[in-house]
Amino acid sequence: MTNCVYILTSRKNGTLYIGVTNDIARRIYEHKNGLADGFTKKYNVHRLVYVESFQDIRDAIMREKHIKKWNRAWKIELIESTNPDWNDLYNEIN
């Protein structure tokens, strides 16, 4: 996977973070190890629960912006449509 939109959480039904990257394994590693200052470090949001890949980074950025506008219930539905148990997907992408 290269260009990806991803969702991190602190725990099931916890705080959500939506991001975009061109290197998902590196970026999640940064979140998990506190190398990414900001929201995810402050609120301990590092469980990868959703990933969607794109060929073009511009499409990934558009999708990220779109999802960020959704209400929380829709975001939870999106996560649970592919990951109903909210498992950490980091090992699957690494």
C-alpha positions in Angstrom: 0.0 0.0 0.0 1.2 3.5 -0.7 -1.2 6.4 -0.8 -3.7 5.8 2.0 -6.4 7.3 4.1 -6.3 5.8 7.5 -8.2 6.0 10.8 -6.6 5.6 14.2 -8.3 5.3 17.5 -7.4 5.2 21.2 -9.7 2.2 21.8 -12.9 0.7 20.5 -15.4 3.6 20.1 -12.7 6.0 21.4 -11.1 9.1 20.0 -10.7 9.0 16.2 -8.0 10.5 14.0 -8.1 10.5 10.2 -5.0 11.0 8.2 -3.4 10.5 4.8 0.0 9.3 3.9 2.1 8.0 1.0 3.8 5.5 3.3 1.4 3.8 5.7 3.8 1.5 7.5 6.2 4.4 8.2 3.5 6.8 9.3 1.8 4.4 11.7 5.2 3.5 13.1 5.7 7.2 13.8 2.3 7.4 15.5 2.8 4.3 17.6 6.2 5.4 18.8 5.3 9.0 19.7 7.4 10.4 16.8 4.5 12.3 15.4 3.9 15.3 17.7 0.3 16.6 18.0 -3.1 15.2 18.4 -2.3 11.5 18.3 0.6 11.7 20.7 -1.4 13.9 23.1 -4.4 11.7 23.2 -2.7 8.3 22.8 -4.4 7.6 19.5 -2.3 4.9 17.8 -4.5 1.8 17.0 -4.9 1.5 13.2 -8.5 0.4 12.5 -9.1 1.4 8.9 -7.1 1.8 5.8 -8.1 2.7 2.2 -5.5 2.8 -0.5 -5.4 4.9 -3.7 -3.2 5.1 -6.8 -3.1 8.9 -6.8 -2.3 10.9 -3.6 -4.8 13.6 -4.8 -7.6 11.0 -4.6 -6.5 10.0 -1.1 -6.4 13.6 0.1 -9.9 14.2 -1.3 -11.2 11.1 0.5 -9.6 12.2 3.7 -11.3 15.6 3.6 -14.6 14.0 2.7 -14.5 11.5 5.7 -13.4 14.3 8.1 -16.7 16.1 7.3 -18.8 13.0 8.3 -20.5 12.7 11.6 -19.1 10.3 14.1 -21.7 7.6 13.5 -20.8 7.4 9.8 -17.1 7.1 10.6 -17.8 4.2 13.1 -19.9 2.5 10.4 -17.0 2.8 7.9 -14.6 1.2 10.4 -17.0 -1.6 11.3 -17.8 -2.3 7.7 -14.3 -3.8 7.3 -13.1 -4.2 10.9 -16.1 -5.0 13.2 -13.9 -5.9 16.2 -11.7 -2.8 15.9 -8.5 -4.9 15.6 -5.2 -3.1 15.2 -4.3 -3.5 11.5 -0.7 -2.4 11.9 0.7 -6.0 11.6 -1.2 -6.5 8.4 0.3 -3.6 6.7 3.8 -3.9 8.1 
